[in-house]
Each structure stands twice: as C-alpha cells, then as structure tokens.
Amino acid sequence: MKVDATNYGVQREYEARTSTLAPGVMSLEGERVWSTLAHLSTFLNIFTGFLGPVAAFVIWVVYREGSPTVAAHAMRSVFYQLVWLTAIFIGWSITFALMAVLVGFLLVPVMALLTLGPFVQAAYAAYTAYRRTGRRQVLAVGGSQTVPTRTVLMRAVLAKAVCQGVDVEVVRVDEGRIG
C-alpha cells in the first residue's frame, strides 16, 4: 500500500456548499417553521378576536402547492380555530343568557377555562409540528407498479420517513383489497 506522504494531515479545501433544493421546493426547516406559525396564529385571536383563522388560511393559500405538510398543518389550524371560536361564542352566549336567572354566574369559571382551551391546543400542535412528532404516513404499495419499482419506492419513502422521525404504516393494496 502506497501512502502519499506529502498530503498527510493536510485538510482539503472544499467548495462552498450550494443549495440542493430545486426551485419552488421548501426545506425541512422551512416546513417546520411555517407549520408551527400556522398553529401559533391562534394567538392572534387574543388581540383581534377572529384573525387567527384568516392568517392560517393565508398560509394554506401560499403553501398549498409548494408543501403538502405546511398546507395540512395550516388547514388543520383553520378548522381547529373555527370550531373553538364557534364553541366559545355559543358557550359565552348561553352563559350571558343564563345570567338573567343567576345560573349563568356559575358558568363563568367554566367558560373562562374553556376559553383557554384553544391556546393550549395550539401551543401543543405547534410543538408537535416543530418537533415533527405525532405524524403518521401511510404507504400503499400495489397496483400497476412492478415489484422492483415498488421495492425501490418503498425503501425511498421509508428512508425519508425514518430521517424525519415519522411513524410509517405499510399497507399492501392488491386487487381492491387492503391487507
């Protein structure tokens, strides 16, 4: 074995690292940040009362083509916020209506706690979106793909999922049956 003694211990100089992303493709860090911001848009409701779902919807409109992950988190945030705002509005309306007969005063502490619910849920959803936990990806194999194509596809998706920390369930689909 011949050793090049002139280059021993000398560090190579590498070229500057260039972006490996194709135009229009979002980085994993970008997906994490925008998914988190979509859930944190709930906190806009503290100051505006209703602009949280609007902000999450704008994030969905901007990223619905570029990132399915961000789009899914943003739309989930829109629906959660709309359901929470509706429930809180109905709850406080009933509480104020029942204050006429003095029973509503007993519901004020309950409604105060219920009003904190969306913020706790949004903070947890933002945390899980940033940590990339709680997601499950289903990989369906079968159909018109040949066996080598399915194997390569499955290995690629499983490798990507493992790198991202996503739980994967492999489902085999043949002739209309799932099993």
Backbone torsions as a table, in degrees:
resi	resn	phi	psi	omega
1	MET	NA	128.1	-178.0
2	LYS	-100.5	129.1	-178.5
3	VAL	-109.8	132.8	177.7
4	ASP	-83.4	100.4	-175.2
5	ALA	-72.6	-21.0	-177.2
6	THR	-75.2	-20.2	-176.9
7	ASN	-109.1	7.1	-176.6
8	TYR	-70.4	124.9	177.0
9	GLY	83.2	-0.6	179.7
10	VAL	-92.2	128.9	-179.1
11	GLN	-80.7	135.1	177.2
12	ARG	-70.1	149.5	173.1
13	GLU	-98.9	122.6	-179.3
14	TYR	-100.0	155.0	176.9
15	GLU	-73.2	160.4	178.8
16	ALA	-59.9	140.5	-178.7
17	ARG	-72.8	128.2	178.8
18	THR	-102.8	157.6	179.0
19	SER	-67.1	133.5	179.8
20	THR	-98.7	4.2	-178.6
21	LEU	-84.7	140.8	174.7
22	ALA	-73.9	156.6	178.0
23	PRO	-59.6	135.5	178.6
24	GLY	86.6	-1.6	179.3
25	VAL	-100.8	132.1	-175.9
26	MET	-90.3	142.9	177.0
27	SER	-72.8	162.8	178.8
28	LEU	-64.1	-37.1	178.0
29	GLU	-65.2	-40.3	177.0
30	GLY	-63.0	-40.6	177.2
31	GLU	-63.1	-42.4	179.7
32	ARG	-62.0	-44.8	-177.0
33	VAL	-66.5	-47.6	-177.5
34	TRP	-70.0	-33.5	175.5
35	SER	-64.9	-41.0	178.1
36	THR	-65.6	-43.6	179.3
37	LEU	-63.8	-33.9	177.9
38	ALA	-61.2	-41.7	178.9
39	HIS	-73.9	-35.9	-179.6
40	LEU	-72.9	-9.9	177.1
41	SER	-63.3	-15.2	175.7
42	THR	-57.7	-33.3	-177.1
43	PHE	-70.4	-13.2	172.1
44	LEU	-64.5	-25.8	-179.2
45	ASN	-65.7	-21.5	177.3
46	ILE	-63.5	-41.8	-174.9
47	PHE	-92.2	-33.0	-174.0
48	THR	-108.6	-25.2	-180.0
49	GLY	91.9	-29.4	-174.3
50	PHE	-150.5	-4.1	-174.2
51	LEU	-81.2	-5.8	176.9
52	GLY	-59.7	-52.0	178.5
53	PRO	-63.6	-31.7	178.9
54	VAL	-65.2	-43.2	179.3
55	ALA	-64.9	-42.6	178.0
56	ALA	-65.0	-36.8	178.0
57	PHE	-67.1	-37.2	177.0
58	VAL	-64.2	-40.8	176.3
59	ILE	-61.7	-41.3	178.2
60	TRP	-62.2	-44.8	-179.6
61	VAL	-61.6	-41.8	-177.2
62	VAL	-69.6	-39.6	-172.2
63	TYR	-109.2	11.7	-177.3
64	ARG	-66.4	-29.8	178.1
65	GLU	-91.2	-33.9	-172.9
66	GLY	-81.8	-29.7	-176.5
67	SER	-149.5	108.0	177.7
68	PRO	-62.4	-31.0	179.6
69	THR	-66.4	-48.6	179.4
70	VAL	-64.4	-41.2	179.8
71	ALA	-61.8	-41.1	179.8
72	ALA	-66.2	-43.8	178.8
73	HIS	-65.3	-41.1	-179.2
74	ALA	-65.3	-44.1	-179.8
75	MET	-68.0	-36.6	176.0
76	ARG	-61.8	-41.3	178.9
77	SER	-64.5	-40.8	178.1
78	VAL	-59.3	-49.5	-177.4
79	PHE	-65.9	-43.1	177.9
80	TYR	-58.8	-46.0	-177.6
81	GLN	-65.2	-41.3	179.2
82	LEU	-64.1	-41.5	178.6
83	VAL	-65.2	-45.5	179.5
84	TRP	-63.2	-45.5	-179.6
85	LEU	-62.7	-39.3	178.0
86	THR	-64.7	-45.8	-179.5
87	ALA	-63.6	-41.7	179.9
88	ILE	-66.8	-41.1	178.6
89	PHE	-62.4	-46.3	-179.9
90	ILE	-65.0	-42.5	-179.0
91	GLY	-62.7	-46.2	179.5
92	TRP	-69.0	-33.0	176.9
93	SER	-63.5	-44.5	178.2
94	ILE	-65.4	-40.6	179.7
95	THR	-61.0	-47.1	179.6
96	PHE	-67.0	-35.3	178.0
97	ALA	-66.2	-37.6	-179.5
98	LEU	-78.8	-10.5	176.3
99	MET	-67.6	-19.6	177.5
100	ALA	-65.3	-30.3	178.7
101	VAL	-107.6	16.8	174.8
102	LEU	71.1	-6.3	177.7
103	VAL	-75.9	-29.3	-178.4
104	GLY	-62.0	-26.1	179.1
105	PHE	-65.8	-26.6	176.7
106	LEU	-73.6	-23.7	-179.0
107	LEU	-85.4	-12.7	-177.3
108	VAL	-59.6	-46.8	178.0
109	PRO	-63.6	-37.0	178.2
110	VAL	-63.8	-44.2	-180.0
111	MET	-69.2	-32.8	177.2
112	ALA	-63.5	-42.1	176.4
113	LEU	-67.7	-40.1	179.1
114	LEU	-64.4	-31.9	179.2
115	THR	-67.2	-27.3	176.9
116	LEU	-78.1	-16.8	-177.3
117	GLY	-52.4	-49.6	-177.2
118	PRO	-64.2	-29.4	-178.8
119	PHE	-74.3	-37.2	175.7
120	VAL	-66.3	-46.4	179.8
121	GLN	-62.8	-41.3	-179.5
122	ALA	-67.5	-39.5	178.5
123	ALA	-64.2	-41.6	178.0
124	TYR	-67.7	-41.5	178.3
125	ALA	-64.0	-38.8	177.2
126	ALA	-65.5	-40.0	178.1
127	TYR	-62.4	-48.0	-179.0
128	THR	-68.0	-32.5	177.4
129	ALA	-67.8	-39.8	-179.7
130	TYR	-72.6	-36.5	179.6
131	ARG	-82.2	-10.2	-177.0
132	ARG	58.9	44.1	176.4
133	THR	-113.2	161.4	176.6
134	GLY	80.3	7.8	178.2
135	ARG	-101.8	148.2	176.7
136	ARG	-133.5	132.5	-179.6
137	GLN	-114.9	131.0	179.2
138	VAL	-103.8	126.7	179.3
139	LEU	-110.1	114.0	178.6
140	ALA	-99.9	124.2	178.6
141	VAL	-117.1	146.2	179.5
142	GLY	138.5	-165.3	178.4
143	GLY	83.5	-139.6	-172.4
144	SER	-86.0	-0.6	-179.2
145	GLN	-77.8	144.7	176.9
146	THR	-77.0	163.6	-176.5
147	VAL	-59.9	-46.4	178.4
148	PRO	-61.5	-37.9	179.3
149	THR	-64.0	-42.2	178.6
150	ARG	-63.6	-42.1	-178.7
151	THR	-63.2	-45.8	179.3
152	VAL	-64.3	-43.9	179.3
153	LEU	-61.9	-45.0	-177.9
154	MET	-65.4	-42.7	179.3
155	ARG	-63.4	-39.8	-179.6
156	ALA	-65.5	-44.7	-179.3
157	VAL	-68.4	-41.0	178.8
158	LEU	-64.6	-40.4	178.7
159	ALA	-63.7	-43.4	178.6
160	LYS	-64.0	-40.8	-178.7
161	ALA	-66.3	-41.4	179.9
162	VAL	-64.6	-40.8	178.3
163	CYS	-62.8	-33.8	-178.2
164	GLN	-90.0	-5.7	179.6
165	GLY	74.6	33.8	-177.9
166	VAL	-100.8	135.0	173.4
167	ASP	-73.4	133.5	-176.6
168	VAL	-121.5	134.6	173.2
169	GLU	-114.4	124.2	-179.4
170	VAL	-95.4	124.8	-179.6
171	VAL	-119.8	127.9	178.8
172	ARG	-94.5	127.2	-177.3
173	VAL	-117.0	115.2	177.1
174	ASP	-138.0	130.0	175.8
175	GLU	50.4	42.1	175.2
176	GLY	80.0	0.6	179.0
177	ARG	-105.6	144.6	176.1
178	ILE	-110.1	130.1	-179.7
179	GLY	-169.3	NA	NA
